[in-house]
C-alpha cells in the first residue's frame, strides 16, 4: 500500500517540445513500481498548454481546478472545468490548454507502457 499527499512529489517542468507553462507530478509513477497504471497530476499555468501531440496509449482525465479546453484530433475544443472527465484514445492528436486566470489542474491516468 502507498499513501502520500500529491504535494510531496516534485512538480516537474513537463519539458516536452511545444509545452508552455505545464508541469507534471508523477504521484504514482515509475519510482513507485506500479504494476499497471501511472497516476499523474498535471498543472498548466494561465495561457499555457501541453504540446499538441499523440502517443500509443490512452488518457483518463479528471479536472480538479481551473478552466481550459481539450483539443480533439480535428482541433475542436472541449471545455474543461472542475468535475469534467475526459477520455483520450490511443493515437488521438490532442492538447490541453489553460483558458482561465488560475492554474488548470487535472488528474491523468495512463497505462504503464
Beta strands, then each sheet from edge to edge (+ up, - down):
strand 1: 12-13
strand 2: 20-28
strand 3: 37-49
strand 4: 59-65
strand 5: 67-71
strand 6: 77-81
strand 7: 85-88
strand 8: 95-98
strand 9: 104-111
sheet 1: 1+ 2- 3+ 9- 4+ 7-
sheet 2: 6+ 5- 8+
end
